[in-house]
Amino acid sequence: MNAMQPAEFQPITAPTAVKIVEAAGHLFLQRGYKAVSINDIIKAAEVTKPTLYYYFSDKEELFVQMGLRVLAEMSSQLQAALQLPAALPQRLAAVATVLMDDRDSNMRMMRHEMMTHLSAAQRTRLAQAFFVHIFRPIVELMEQALAEGLVGRYPAPALAKMFMGLTESFHEFAHPPVQHGEVQHEALFGPSDLGHDALVDLFLHGVGSRG
């Protein structure tokens, strides 16, 4: 799990480049990809146009770099969770904490904007980075769990997808998107009391009666 990741899936780390990406990221998340211009980014980052183009070929590359930074940050936290000297349920709960971080709303927005505005090549690049940074490490955890007899019936990739699907569903109920004028979530569904322990229990044992 500690192997070096391919360079194409790592964000740029030069300080000026990071400053530009962070400025662009704030604008993309506030306004959406289409509404942000290169001039907006230059102004927000307080750099010149030649400086921006020294590091980035276009706005699309800036958006991709924003995505790579988010995935790299999640990857670092995910590795820490996976390497905890703890039993599988505790490690799964730690992984769920990473996946259900409040950044999830930004990730959803990024996925929407990616599918709407990026080229097929750049969408593939981000998808592959997601596989390397997020999905593959969780598959490796499921392979360990299978080897230890702690889970069964399904191959590791399917188990990883199930677990990630559960985290997204739990996060949706805990942090639903609320638009102006909507009925409050708790008024319809009641308070959200499904925590990480419940998620892990559901994943490992299902909802059927054990009696």
CNS distance restraints for C-alpha pairs under 8 A (distance, minus, plus):
assign (resid   1 and name CA) (resid  79 and name CA) 7.47 0.50 0.50
assign (resid   1 and name CA) (resid 137 and name CA) 6.52 0.50 0.50
assign (resid   1 and name CA) (resid 140 and name CA) 7.96 0.50 0.50
assign (resid   2 and name CA) (resid  79 and name CA) 7.97 0.50 0.50
assign (resid   5 and name CA) (resid   9 and name CA) 6.88 0.50 0.50
assign (resid   5 and name CA) (resid  10 and name CA) 7.23 0.50 0.50
assign (resid   5 and name CA) (resid 132 and name CA) 7.35 0.50 0.50
assign (resid   5 and name CA) (resid 133 and name CA) 7.92 0.50 0.50
assign (resid   6 and name CA) (resid  10 and name CA) 6.97 0.50 0.50
assign (resid   9 and name CA) (resid  68 and name CA) 6.56 0.50 0.50
assign (resid   9 and name CA) (resid 125 and name CA) 7.58 0.50 0.50
assign (resid   9 and name CA) (resid 126 and name CA) 7.76 0.50 0.50
assign (resid   9 and name CA) (resid 128 and name CA) 7.74 0.50 0.50
assign (resid   9 and name CA) (resid 129 and name CA) 5.09 0.50 0.50
assign (resid   9 and name CA) (resid 132 and name CA) 7.86 0.50 0.50
assign (resid  10 and name CA) (resid  68 and name CA) 6.20 0.50 0.50
assign (resid  10 and name CA) (resid  69 and name CA) 7.49 0.50 0.50
assign (resid  10 and name CA) (resid  72 and name CA) 6.82 0.50 0.50
assign (resid  11 and name CA) (resid  65 and name CA) 5.63 0.50 0.50
assign (resid  11 and name CA) (resid  66 and name CA) 7.83 0.50 0.50
assign (resid  11 and name CA) (resid  68 and name CA) 5.24 0.50 0.50
assign (resid  11 and name CA) (resid  69 and name CA) 5.42 0.50 0.50
assign (resid  11 and name CA) (resid  72 and name CA) 7.40 0.50 0.50
assign (resid  12 and name CA) (resid  17 and name CA) 6.62 0.50 0.50
assign (resid  12 and name CA) (resid  18 and name CA) 6.78 0.50 0.50
assign (resid  12 and name CA) (resid  65 and name CA) 7.13 0.50 0.50
assign (resid  13 and name CA) (resid  17 and name CA) 6.75 0.50 0.50
assign (resid  13 and name CA) (resid  18 and name CA) 5.99 0.50 0.50
assign (resid  14 and name CA) (resid  18 and name CA) 6.10 0.50 0.50
assign (resid  15 and name CA) (resid  19 and name CA) 6.19 0.50 0.50
assign (resid  16 and name CA) (resid  20 and name CA) 6.34 0.50 0.50
assign (resid  17 and name CA) (resid  21 and name CA) 6.18 0.50 0.50
assign (resid  17 and name CA) (resid  52 and name CA) 7.69 0.50 0.50
assign (resid  17 and name CA) (resid  55 and name CA) 6.28 0.50 0.50
assign (resid  18 and name CA) (resid  22 and name CA) 6.03 0.50 0.50
assign (resid  19 and name CA) (resid  23 and name CA) 6.25 0.50 0.50
assign (resid  19 and name CA) (resid  45 and name CA) 6.36 0.50 0.50
assign (resid  20 and name CA) (resid  24 and name CA) 6.11 0.50 0.50
assign (resid  20 and name CA) (resid  41 and name CA) 7.23 0.50 0.50
assign (resid  20 and name CA) (resid  42 and name CA) 7.66 0.50 0.50
assign (resid  20 and name CA) (resid  45 and name CA) 5.26 0.50 0.50
assign (resid  20 and name CA) (resid  47 and name CA) 7.87 0.50 0.50
assign (resid  20 and name CA) (resid  52 and name CA) 7.21 0.50 0.50
assign (resid  21 and name CA) (resid  25 and name CA) 5.87 0.50 0.50
assign (resid  21 and name CA) (resid  62 and name CA) 6.11 0.50 0.50
assign (resid  21 and name CA) (resid  63 and name CA) 7.88 0.50 0.50
assign (resid  21 and name CA) (resid  65 and name CA) 6.73 0.50 0.50
assign (resid  21 and name CA) (resid  66 and name CA) 5.98 0.50 0.50
assign (resid  22 and name CA) (resid  26 and name CA) 6.28 0.50 0.50
assign (resid  22 and name CA) (resid  66 and name CA) 7.23 0.50 0.50
assign (resid  23 and name CA) (resid  27 and name CA) 6.52 0.50 0.50
assign (resid  23 and name CA) (resid  41 and name CA) 6.35 0.50 0.50
assign (resid  23 and name CA) (resid  44 and name CA) 5.79 0.50 0.50
assign (resid  23 and name CA) (resid  45 and name CA) 5.31 0.50 0.50
assign (resid  24 and name CA) (resid  28 and name CA) 6.07 0.50 0.50
assign (resid  24 and name CA) (resid  41 and name CA) 5.37 0.50 0.50
assign (resid  24 and name CA) (resid  44 and name CA) 7.66 0.50 0.50
assign (resid  24 and name CA) (resid  45 and name CA) 7.66 0.50 0.50
assign (resid  24 and name CA) (resid  62 and name CA) 6.97 0.50 0.50
assign (resid  24 and name CA) (resid  63 and name CA) 7.53 0.50 0.50
assign (resid  24 and name CA) (resid  66 and name CA) 7.78 0.50 0.50
assign (resid  25 and name CA) (resid  29 and name CA) 6.10 0.50 0.50
assign (resid  25 and name CA) (resid  63 and name CA) 7.11 0.50 0.50
assign (resid  25 and name CA) (resid  66 and name CA) 5.80 0.50 0.50
assign (resid  26 and name CA) (resid  30 and name CA) 6.12 0.50 0.50
assign (resid  27 and name CA) (resid  31 and name CA) 5.83 0.50 0.50
assign (resid  27 and name CA) (resid  32 and name CA) 7.27 0.50 0.50
assign (resid  27 and name CA) (resid  36 and name CA) 6.59 0.50 0.50
assign (resid  27 and name CA) (resid  41 and name CA) 7.47 0.50 0.50
assign (resid  28 and name CA) (resid  32 and name CA) 4.64 0.50 0.50
assign (resid  28 and name CA) (resid  33 and name CA) 5.08 0.50 0.50
assign (resid  28 and name CA) (resid  35 and name CA) 7.96 0.50 0.50
assign (resid  28 and name CA) (resid  36 and name CA) 6.51 0.50 0.50
assign (resid  28 and name CA) (resid  63 and name CA) 7.74 0.50 0.50
assign (resid  29 and name CA) (resid  33 and name CA) 7.83 0.50 0.50
assign (resid  29 and name CA) (resid 106 and name CA) 6.92 0.50 0.50
assign (resid  29 and name CA) (resid 109 and name CA) 7.32 0.50 0.50
assign (resid  29 and name CA) (resid 110 and name CA) 7.83 0.50 0.50
assign (resid  31 and name CA) (resid  35 and name CA) 5.87 0.50 0.50
assign (resid  31 and name CA) (resid  36 and name CA) 6.73 0.50 0.50
assign (resid  32 and name CA) (resid  36 and name CA) 6.84 0.50 0.50
assign (resid  32 and name CA) (resid 113 and name CA) 7.15 0.50 0.50
assign (resid  33 and name CA) (resid  63 and name CA) 7.84 0.50 0.50
assign (resid  33 and name CA) (resid 113 and name CA) 6.45 0.50 0.50
assign (resid  33 and name CA) (resid 117 and name CA) 7.40 0.50 0.50
assign (resid  34 and name CA) (resid 117 and name CA) 7.61 0.50 0.50
assign (resid  36 and name CA) (resid  40 and name CA) 6.26 0.50 0.50
assign (resid  36 and name CA) (resid  41 and name CA) 7.42 0.50 0.50
assign (resid  37 and name CA) (resid  41 and name CA) 6.53 0.50 0.50
assign (resid  37 and name CA) (resid  59 and name CA) 7.72 0.50 0.50
assign (resid  38 and name CA) (resid  42 and name CA) 6.19 0.50 0.50
assign (resid  38 and name CA) (resid  59 and name CA) 6.55 0.50 0.50
assign (resid  39 and name CA) (resid  43 and name CA) 6.14 0.50 0.50
assign (resid  39 and name CA) (resid  49 and name CA) 7.81 0.50 0.50
assign (resid  40 and name CA) (resid  44 and name CA) 6.18 0.50 0.50
assign (resid  41 and name CA) (resid  45 and name CA) 5.92 0.50 0.50
assign (resid  42 and name CA) (resid  46 and name CA) 5.75 0.50 0.50
assign (resid  42 and name CA) (resid  47 and name CA) 5.38 0.50 0.50
assign (resid  42 and name CA) (resid  48 and name CA) 6.20 0.50 0.50
assign (resid  42 and name CA) (resid  49 and name CA) 6.39 0.50 0.50
assign (resid  42 and name CA) (resid  52 and name CA) 7.19 0.50 0.50
assign (resid  43 and name CA) (resid  47 and name CA) 6.87 0.50 0.50
assign (resid  47 and name CA) (resid  51 and name CA) 6.36 0.50 0.50
assign (resid  47 and name CA) (resid  52 and name CA) 6.94 0.50 0.50
assign (resid  48 and name CA) (resid  52 and name CA) 6.47 0.50 0.50
assign (resid  49 and name CA) (resid  53 and name CA) 6.24 0.50 0.50
assign (resid  50 and name CA) (resid  54 and name CA) 5.99 0.50 0.50
assign (resid  51 and name CA) (resid  55 and name CA) 6.90 0.50 0.50
assign (resid  52 and name CA) (resid  56 and name CA) 6.01 0.50 0.50
assign (resid  53 and name CA) (resid  57 and name CA) 5.66 0.50 0.50
assign (resid  53 and name CA) (resid  58 and name CA) 7.19 0.50 0.50
assign (resid  56 and name CA) (resid  61 and name CA) 6.20 0.50 0.50
assign (resid  56 and name CA) (resid  62 and name CA) 6.54 0.50 0.50
assign (resid  57 and name CA) (resid  61 and name CA) 6.35 0.50 0.50
assign (resid  58 and name CA) (resid  62 and name CA) 6.68 0.50 0.50
assign (resid  59 and name CA) (resid  63 and name CA) 6.39 0.50 0.50
assign (resid  60 and name CA) (resid  64 and name CA) 6.32 0.50 0.50
assign (resid  60 and name CA) (resid 118 and name CA) 6.53 0.50 0.50
assign (resid  60 and name CA) (resid 122 and name CA) 7.99 0.50 0.50
assign (resid  61 and name CA) (resid  65 and name CA) 6.11 0.50 0.50
assign (resid  62 and name CA) (resid  66 and name CA) 6.25 0.50 0.50
assign (resid  63 and name CA) (resid  67 and name CA) 6.40 0.50 0.50
assign (resid  64 and name CA) (resid  68 and name CA) 6.19 0.50 0.50
assign (resid  64 and name CA) (resid 122 and name CA) 7.06 0.50 0.50
assign (resid  64 and name CA) (resid 126 and name CA) 6.83 0.50 0.50
assign (resid  65 and name CA) (resid  69 and name CA) 6.16 0.50 0.50
assign (resid  66 and name CA) (resid  70 and name CA) 6.48 0.50 0.50
assign (resid  67 and name CA) (resid  71 and name CA) 6.24 0.50 0.50
assign (resid  67 and name CA) (resid 110 and name CA) 7.36 0.50 0.50
assign (resid  67 and name CA) (resid 126 and name CA) 7.06 0.50 0.50
assign (resid  68 and name CA) (resid  72 and name CA) 5.96 0.50 0.50
assign (resid  68 and name CA) (resid 126 and name CA) 7.12 0.50 0.50
assign (resid  68 and name CA) (resid 129 and name CA) 7.15 0.50 0.50
assign (resid  69 and name CA) (resid  73 and name CA) 6.16 0.50 0.50
assign (resid  70 and name CA) (resid  74 and name CA) 6.24 0.50 0.50
assign (resid  71 and name CA) (resid  75 and name CA) 5.96 0.50 0.50
assign (resid  71 and name CA) (resid 129 and name CA) 7.43 0.50 0.50
assign (resid  71 and name CA) (resid 130 and name CA) 6.64 0.50 0.50
assign (resid  71 and name CA) (resid 133 and name CA) 6.36 0.50 0.50
assign (resid  71 and name CA) (resid 134 and name CA) 7.42 0.50 0.50
assign (resid  72 and name CA) (resid  76 and name CA) 6.32 0.50 0.50
assign (resid  72 and name CA) (resid 133 and name CA) 6.67 0.50 0.50
assign (resid  73 and name CA) (resid  77 and name CA) 6.55 0.50 0.50
assign (resid  74 and name CA) (resid  78 and name CA) 5.92 0.50 0.50
assign (resid  74 and name CA) (resid  98 and name CA) 6.86 0.50 0.50
assign (resid  74 and name CA) (resid  99 and name CA) 7.89 0.50 0.50
assign (resid  74 and name CA) (resid 133 and name CA) 7.72 0.50 0.50
assign (resid  74 and name CA) (resid 134 and name CA) 7.51 0.50 0.50
assign (resid  75 and name CA) (resid  79 and name CA) 6.06 0.50 0.50
assign (resid  75 and name CA) (resid 133 and name CA) 5.18 0.50 0.50
assign (resid  75 and name CA) (resid 134 and name CA) 6.08 0.50 0.50
assign (resid  76 and name CA) (resid  80 and name CA) 6.51 0.50 0.50
assign (resid  77 and name CA) (resid  81 and name CA) 6.39 0.50 0.50
assign (resid  77 and name CA) (resid  98 and name CA) 6.58 0.50 0.50
assign (resid  78 and name CA) (resid  82 and name CA) 6.13 0.50 0.50
assign (resid  78 and name CA) (resid  95 and name CA) 6.07 0.50 0.50
assign (resid  78 and name CA) (resid  98 and name CA) 6.27 0.50 0.50
assign (resid  78 and name CA) (resid 134 and name CA) 7.51 0.50 0.50
assign (resid  79 and name CA) (resid  83 and name CA) 6.13 0.50 0.50
assign (resid  79 and name CA) (resid 137 and name CA) 7.76 0.50 0.50
assign (resid  80 and name CA) (resid  84 and name CA) 6.48 0.50 0.50
assign (resid  81 and name CA) (resid  91 and name CA) 6.04 0.50 0.50
assign (resid  81 and name CA) (resid  94 and name CA) 5.24 0.50 0.50
assign (resid  81 and name CA) (resid  95 and name CA) 5.61 0.50 0.50
assign (resid  81 and name CA) (resid  98 and name CA) 7.96 0.50 0.50
assign (resid  82 and name CA) (resid  91 and name CA) 5.93 0.50 0.50
assign (resid  82 and name CA) (resid  92 and name CA) 7.94 0.50 0.50
assign (resid  82 and name CA) (resid  94 and name CA) 7.66 0.50 0.50
assign (resid  82 and name CA) (resid  95 and name CA) 6.85 0.50 0.50
assign (resid  82 and name CA) (resid 141 and name CA) 7.26 0.50 0.50
assign (resid  83 and name CA) (resid  91 and name CA) 7.88 0.50 0.50
assign (resid  84 and name CA) (resid  91 and name CA) 6.43 0.50 0.50
assign (resid  86 and name CA) (resid  90 and name CA) 6.00 0.50 0.50
assign (resid  86 and name CA) (resid  91 and name CA) 6.27 0.50 0.50
assign (resid  87 and name CA) (resid  91 and name CA) 6.39 0.50 0.50
assign (resid  88 and name CA) (resid  92 and name CA) 6.00 0.50 0.50
assign (resid  88 and name CA) (resid 145 and name CA) 7.31 0.50 0.50
assign (resid  89 and name CA) (resid  93 and name CA) 6.15 0.50 0.50
assign (resid  89 and name CA) (resid 200 and name CA) 6.32 0.50 0.50
assign (resid  89 and name CA) (resid 201 and name CA) 7.93 0.50 0.50
assign (resid  90 and name CA) (resid  94 and name CA) 6.23 0.50 0.50
assign (resid  91 and name CA) (resid  95 and name CA) 6.17 0.50 0.50
assign (resid  92 and name CA) (resid  96 and name CA) 6.10 0.50 0.50
assign (resid  92 and name CA) (resid 200 and name CA) 6.49 0.50 0.50
assign (resid  93 and name CA) (resid  97 and name CA) 6.25 0.50 0.50
assign (resid  93 and name CA) (resid 196 and name CA) 5.53 0.50 0.50
assign (resid  93 and name CA) (resid 197 and name CA) 6.49 0.50 0.50
assign (resid  93 and name CA) (resid 199 and name CA) 7.89 0.50 0.50
assign (resid  93 and name CA) (resid 200 and name CA) 6.29 0.50 0.50
assign (resid  94 and name CA) (resid  98 and name CA) 6.61 0.50 0.50
assign (resid  95 and name CA) (resid  99 and name CA) 6.33 0.50 0.50
assign (resid  96 and name CA) (resid 100 and name CA) 5.86 0.50 0.50
assign (resid  96 and name CA) (resid 167 and name CA) 6.15 0.50 0.50
assign (resid  96 and name CA) (resid 196 and name CA) 6.60 0.50 0.50
assign (resid  97 and name CA) (resid 101 and name CA) 6.10 0.50 0.50
assign (resid  97 and name CA) (resid 196 and name CA) 7.22 0.50 0.50
assign (resid  99 and name CA) (resid 104 and name CA) 7.48 0.50 0.50
assign (resid  99 and name CA) (resid 164 and name CA) 7.69 0.50 0.50
assign (resid  99 and name CA) (resid 167 and name CA) 6.72 0.50 0.50
assign (resid  99 and name CA) (resid 168 and name CA) 7.85 0.50 0.50
assign (resid 100 and name CA) (resid 104 and name CA) 6.38 0.50 0.50
assign (resid 100 and name CA) (resid 167 and name CA) 6.28 0.50 0.50
assign (resid 100 and name CA) (resid 168 and name CA) 7.02 0.50 0.50
assign (resid 100 and name CA) (resid 171 and name CA) 5.78 0.50 0.50
assign (resid 103 and name CA) (resid 107 and name CA) 6.34 0.50 0.50
assign (resid 104 and name CA) (resid 108 and name CA) 6.23 0.50 0.50
assign (resid 105 and name CA) (resid 109 and name CA) 6.34 0.50 0.50
assign (resid 106 and name CA) (resid 110 and name CA) 6.05 0.50 0.50
assign (resid 107 and name CA) (resid 111 and name CA) 6.13 0.50 0.50
assign (resid 108 and name CA) (resid 112 and name CA) 6.31 0.50 0.50
assign (resid 109 and name CA) (resid 113 and name CA) 6.17 0.50 0.50
assign (resid 110 and name CA) (resid 114 and name CA) 5.83 0.50 0.50
assign (resid 111 and name CA) (resid 115 and name CA) 6.17 0.50 0.50
assign (resid 112 and name CA) (resid 116 and name CA) 6.17 0.50 0.50
assign (resid 113 and name CA) (resid 117 and name CA) 5.78 0.50 0.50
assign (resid 113 and name CA) (resid 118 and name CA) 7.48 0.50 0.50
assign (resid 114 and name CA) (resid 118 and name CA) 5.15 0.50 0.50
assign (resid 114 and name CA) (resid 123 and name CA) 6.35 0.50 0.50
assign (resid 115 and name CA) (resid 123 and name CA) 6.94 0.50 0.50
assign (resid 118 and name CA) (resid 122 and name CA) 6.07 0.50 0.50
assign (resid 118 and name CA) (resid 123 and name CA) 6.11 0.50 0.50
assign (resid 119 and name CA) (resid 123 and name CA) 6.18 0.50 0.50
assign (resid 120 and name CA) (resid 124 and name CA) 6.09 0.50 0.50
assign (resid 121 and name CA) (resid 125 and name CA) 6.24 0.50 0.50
assign (resid 122 and name CA) (resid 126 and name CA) 6.33 0.50 0.50
assign (resid 123 and name CA) (resid 127 and name CA) 6.12 0.50 0.50
assign (resid 124 and name CA) (resid 128 and name CA) 6.02 0.50 0.50
assign (resid 125 and name CA) (resid 129 and name CA) 6.22 0.50 0.50
assign (resid 126 and name CA) (resid 130 and name CA) 6.15 0.50 0.50
assign (resid 127 and name CA) (resid 131 and name CA) 6.30 0.50 0.50
assign (resid 128 and name CA) (resid 132 and name CA) 6.25 0.50 0.50
assign (resid 129 and name CA) (resid 133 and name CA) 5.89 0.50 0.50
assign (resid 130 and name CA) (resid 134 and name CA) 5.40 0.50 0.50
assign (resid 130 and name CA) (resid 135 and name CA) 6.47 0.50 0.50
assign (resid 131 and name CA) (resid 135 and name CA) 4.68 0.50 0.50
assign (resid 131 and name CA) (resid 136 and name CA) 5.67 0.50 0.50
assign (resid 132 and name CA) (resid 136 and name CA) 5.58 0.50 0.50
assign (resid 132 and name CA) (resid 137 and name CA) 7.52 0.50 0.50
assign (resid 133 and name CA) (resid 137 and name CA) 7.06 0.50 0.50
assign (resid 134 and name CA) (resid 138 and name CA) 6.68 0.50 0.50
assign (resid 135 and name CA) (resid 139 and name CA) 6.26 0.50 0.50
assign (resid 135 and name CA) (resid 160 and name CA) 7.23 0.50 0.50
assign (resid 136 and name CA) (resid 140 and name CA) 6.24 0.50 0.50
assign (resid 137 and name CA) (resid 141 and name CA) 6.40 0.50 0.50
assign (resid 138 and name CA) (resid 142 and name CA) 6.33 0.50 0.50
assign (resid 138 and name CA) (resid 160 and name CA) 5.86 0.50 0.50
assign (resid 139 and name CA) (resid 143 and name CA) 6.19 0.50 0.50
assign (resid 139 and name CA) (resid 156 and name CA) 5.43 0.50 0.50
assign (resid 139 and name CA) (resid 157 and name CA) 5.41 0.50 0.50
assign (resid 139 and name CA) (resid 159 and name CA) 7.52 0.50 0.50
assign (resid 139 and name CA) (resid 160 and name CA) 5.36 0.50 0.50
assign (resid 140 and name CA) (resid 144 and name CA) 6.37 0.50 0.50
assign (resid 140 and name CA) (resid 156 and name CA) 7.48 0.50 0.50
assign (resid 141 and name CA) (resid 145 and name CA) 6.30 0.50 0.50
assign (resid 142 and name CA) (resid 146 and name CA) 6.09 0.50 0.50
assign (resid 142 and name CA) (resid 151 and name CA) 7.91 0.50 0.50
assign (resid 142 and name CA) (resid 156 and name CA) 5.09 0.50 0.50
assign (resid 142 and name CA) (resid 157 and name CA) 7.73 0.50 0.50
assign (resid 142 and name CA) (resid 159 and name CA) 6.60 0.50 0.50
assign (resid 142 and name CA) (resid 160 and name CA) 6.56 0.50 0.50
assign (resid 143 and name CA) (resid 147 and name CA) 6.16 0.50 0.50
assign (resid 143 and name CA) (resid 156 and name CA) 5.38 0.50 0.50
assign (resid 144 and name CA) (resid 148 and name CA) 6.23 0.50 0.50
assign (resid 145 and name CA) (resid 149 and name CA) 6.20 0.50 0.50
assign (resid 145 and name CA) (resid 150 and name CA) 5.14 0.50 0.50
assign (resid 145 and name CA) (resid 151 and name CA) 5.85 0.50 0.50
assign (resid 146 and name CA) (resid 150 and name CA) 5.93 0.50 0.50
assign (resid 146 and name CA) (resid 151 and name CA) 5.29 0.50 0.50
assign (resid 146 and name CA) (resid 152 and name CA) 6.02 0.50 0.50
assign (resid 146 and name CA) (resid 156 and name CA) 7.45 0.50 0.50
assign (resid 151 and name CA) (resid 204 and name CA) 6.93 0.50 0.50
assign (resid 154 and name CA) (resid 158 and name CA) 6.21 0.50 0.50
assign (resid 154 and name CA) (resid 159 and name CA) 6.29 0.50 0.50
assign (resid 155 and name CA) (resid 159 and name CA) 6.36 0.50 0.50
assign (resid 156 and name CA) (resid 160 and name CA) 6.13 0.50 0.50
assign (resid 157 and name CA) (resid 161 and name CA) 6.28 0.50 0.50
assign (resid 158 and name CA) (resid 162 and name CA) 6.21 0.50 0.50
assign (resid 159 and name CA) (resid 163 and name CA) 6.16 0.50 0.50
assign (resid 160 and name CA) (resid 164 and name CA) 6.13 0.50 0.50
assign (resid 161 and name CA) (resid 165 and name CA) 5.93 0.50 0.50
assign (resid 162 and name CA) (resid 166 and name CA) 6.23 0.50 0.50
assign (resid 162 and name CA) (resid 203 and name CA) 7.87 0.50 0.50
assign (resid 163 and name CA) (resid 167 and name CA) 6.40 0.50 0.50
assign (resid 163 and name CA) (resid 203 and name CA) 6.58 0.50 0.50
assign (resid 164 and name CA) (resid 168 and name CA) 6.33 0.50 0.50
assign (resid 165 and name CA) (resid 169 and name CA) 6.27 0.50 0.50
assign (resid 166 and name CA) (resid 170 and name CA) 6.06 0.50 0.50
assign (resid 166 and name CA) (resid 199 and name CA) 7.00 0.50 0.50
assign (resid 166 and name CA) (resid 203 and name CA) 7.74 0.50 0.50
assign (resid 167 and name CA) (resid 171 and name CA) 6.02 0.50 0.50
assign (resid 167 and name CA) (resid 199 and name CA) 7.30 0.50 0.50
assign (resid 168 and name CA) (resid 172 and name CA) 6.11 0.50 0.50
assign (resid 169 and name CA) (resid 173 and name CA) 6.59 0.50 0.50
assign (resid 170 and name CA) (resid 174 and name CA) 6.24 0.50 0.50
assign (resid 170 and name CA) (resid 194 and name CA) 6.87 0.50 0.50
assign (resid 170 and name CA) (resid 195 and name CA) 7.90 0.50 0.50
assign (resid 170 and name CA) (resid 199 and name CA) 7.43 0.50 0.50
assign (resid 171 and name CA) (resid 175 and name CA) 5.72 0.50 0.50
assign (resid 171 and name CA) (resid 176 and name CA) 7.61 0.50 0.50
assign (resid 172 and name CA) (resid 176 and name CA) 5.01 0.50 0.50
assign (resid 172 and name CA) (resid 177 and name CA) 7.83 0.50 0.50
assign (resid 173 and name CA) (resid 192 and name CA) 6.29 0.50 0.50
assign (resid 174 and name CA) (resid 192 and name CA) 5.47 0.50 0.50
assign (resid 174 and name CA) (resid 193 and name CA) 7.85 0.50 0.50
assign (resid 174 and name CA) (resid 194 and name CA) 7.65 0.50 0.50
assign (resid 176 and name CA) (resid 185 and name CA) 7.02 0.50 0.50
assign (resid 178 and name CA) (resid 182 and name CA) 6.40 0.50 0.50
assign (resid 178 and name CA) (resid 184 and name CA) 7.30 0.50 0.50
assign (resid 178 and name CA) (resid 185 and name CA) 7.64 0.50 0.50
assign (resid 183 and name CA) (resid 187 and name CA) 6.99 0.50 0.50
assign (resid 183 and name CA) (resid 188 and name CA) 7.63 0.50 0.50
assign (resid 184 and name CA) (resid 188 and name CA) 7.11 0.50 0.50
assign (resid 185 and name CA) (resid 189 and name CA) 6.19 0.50 0.50
assign (resid 185 and name CA) (resid 190 and name CA) 7.38 0.50 0.50
assign (resid 186 and name CA) (resid 190 and name CA) 4.24 0.50 0.50
assign (resid 186 and name CA) (resid 191 and name CA) 5.15 0.50 0.50
assign (resid 186 and name CA) (resid 192 and name CA) 7.46 0.50 0.50
assign (resid 194 and name CA) (resid 198 and name CA) 5.88 0.50 0.50
assign (resid 194 and name CA) (resid 199 and name CA) 7.08 0.50 0.50
assign (resid 195 and name CA) (resid 199 and name CA) 6.41 0.50 0.50
assign (resid 196 and name CA) (resid 200 and name CA) 6.21 0.50 0.50
assign (resid 197 and name CA) (resid 201 and name CA) 6.08 0.50 0.50
assign (resid 198 and name CA) (resid 202 and name CA) 6.04 0.50 0.50
assign (resid 199 and name CA) (resid 203 and name CA) 6.20 0.50 0.50
assign (resid 200 and name CA) (resid 204 and name CA) 6.10 0.50 0.50
assign (resid 201 and name CA) (resid 205 and name CA) 5.67 0.50 0.50
assign (resid 201 and name CA) (resid 206 and name CA) 7.10 0.50 0.50
assign (resid 202 and name CA) (resid 206 and name CA) 4.53 0.50 0.50
assign (resid 202 and name CA) (resid 207 and name CA) 6.10 0.50 0.50
